[in-house]
Amino acid sequence: MPKPPPASEPGDRVVPLRRSAAYRAQRPGHAEGQDPTQGTPPIGDLDRYPQTDETDDYRHRMMTNVAGIAIAVLLIAAGIWIADTMASMRKNQDCVLSGRRGCTPVEAPLPPRW
């Protein structure tokens, strides 16, 4: 049973959770009443994953995140532009194929008034 936390740290507690009897009965190789956490650990020895004393480069990480967000925004903008272009082309093509004239608007500047 784990020791209770010191009185100075009331919010830092680890609550041990026990598996139900139904869960233990479903797992092969575990008899009723036998604690499944006892015996060989399922992931082996944790010495294969040593922690290094290197600190994380938060500046590099933030720059990478900004670059990723910029690329995502660029791809979204390109997708919206392509969808809009395709919609206007479809609209013009439908107009021409229906036999109408003047499907594409031509903007001409107005002559100056003297």
Legacy VTK file of the C-alpha trace (Angstrom):
# vtk DataFile Version 3.0
C-alpha trace
ASCII
DATASET POLYDATA
POINTS 114 float
0.000 0.000 0.000
1.520 3.365 -0.964
2.315 5.873 1.721
-0.011 8.882 1.944
1.406 12.156 0.594
2.886 14.699 2.987
0.483 17.266 4.395
2.227 20.058 2.443
1.162 18.504 -0.896
-2.556 17.691 -0.588
-3.248 17.749 -4.359
-0.446 15.397 -5.404
-1.906 11.986 -4.712
-1.756 8.716 -6.607
-4.852 6.607 -6.213
-4.210 2.880 -6.732
-6.911 1.282 -8.875
-7.679 -2.395 -8.583
-9.001 -4.494 -11.423
-12.412 -6.068 -10.996
-12.851 -9.816 -10.643
-14.628 -9.939 -14.013
-11.613 -8.352 -15.713
-9.218 -10.806 -14.085
-11.406 -13.733 -15.145
-11.257 -12.604 -18.797
-7.454 -12.519 -18.891
-5.892 -15.921 -19.569
-3.221 -17.098 -17.168
-4.567 -15.192 -14.166
-6.452 -17.169 -11.606
-9.165 -15.703 -9.426
-7.698 -13.811 -6.512
-4.229 -13.629 -8.063
-2.894 -10.125 -8.522
-2.090 -9.609 -12.241
0.555 -7.015 -11.408
2.684 -9.582 -9.588
5.205 -11.632 -11.527
6.880 -10.611 -14.761
6.141 -7.111 -15.975
4.380 -7.008 -19.369
6.844 -4.483 -20.857
10.099 -5.838 -19.521
12.844 -3.844 -17.878
12.669 -0.055 -18.164
16.467 0.302 -18.183
16.280 0.205 -21.993
14.782 3.703 -21.905
17.233 5.826 -19.944
16.532 9.499 -19.453
19.226 11.850 -20.602
20.240 15.048 -18.908
19.752 17.034 -22.131
17.275 19.852 -21.941
14.605 20.318 -24.569
15.174 23.044 -27.133
11.841 24.841 -26.750
12.803 27.582 -29.204
13.410 25.026 -31.956
10.196 23.226 -31.069
8.168 26.450 -31.238
9.721 27.401 -34.591
8.863 23.952 -35.939
5.279 24.340 -34.696
4.979 27.774 -36.339
6.314 26.364 -39.613
3.832 23.492 -39.447
0.914 25.837 -38.804
2.039 28.107 -41.681
2.155 25.141 -44.058
-1.294 23.990 -42.913
-2.759 27.483 -43.442
-1.133 27.653 -46.886
-2.613 24.289 -47.876
-6.073 25.313 -46.652
-5.903 28.606 -48.582
-4.785 26.776 -51.736
-7.650 24.302 -51.356
-10.206 27.094 -50.987
-8.766 28.915 -54.021
-8.905 25.735 -56.156
-12.498 25.007 -55.070
-13.577 28.576 -55.911
-11.872 28.438 -59.319
-13.511 25.103 -60.110
-16.941 26.422 -59.091
-16.640 29.519 -61.318
-15.407 27.422 -64.253
-18.341 25.022 -63.808
-20.754 27.938 -63.702
-19.330 29.433 -66.918
-19.294 26.061 -68.655
-22.932 25.390 -67.710
-23.872 28.804 -69.101
-22.104 28.191 -72.423
-23.450 24.654 -72.798
-27.010 25.884 -72.269
-26.646 28.060 -75.383
-26.668 31.485 -73.784
-24.451 34.340 -74.848
-22.563 36.742 -72.648
-21.805 34.179 -69.945
-18.563 35.781 -68.868
-18.789 39.389 -67.770
-16.441 41.790 -69.508
-15.504 44.772 -67.436
-14.702 47.845 -69.480
-13.690 51.131 -67.955
-16.168 53.965 -68.334
-15.068 56.829 -70.571
-14.217 59.975 -68.661
-16.902 62.673 -68.572
-15.712 66.183 -69.427
LINES 1 115
114 0 1 2 3 4 5 6 7 8 9 10 11 12 13 14 15 16 17 18 19 20 21 22 23 24 25 26 27 28 29 30 31 32 33 34 35 36 37 38 39 40 41 42 43 44 45 46 47 48 49 50 51 52 53 54 55 56 57 58 59 60 61 62 63 64 65 66 67 68 69 70 71 72 73 74 75 76 77 78 79 80 81 82 83 84 85 86 87 88 89 90 91 92 93 94 95 96 97 98 99 100 101 102 103 104 105 106 107 108 109 110 111 112 113
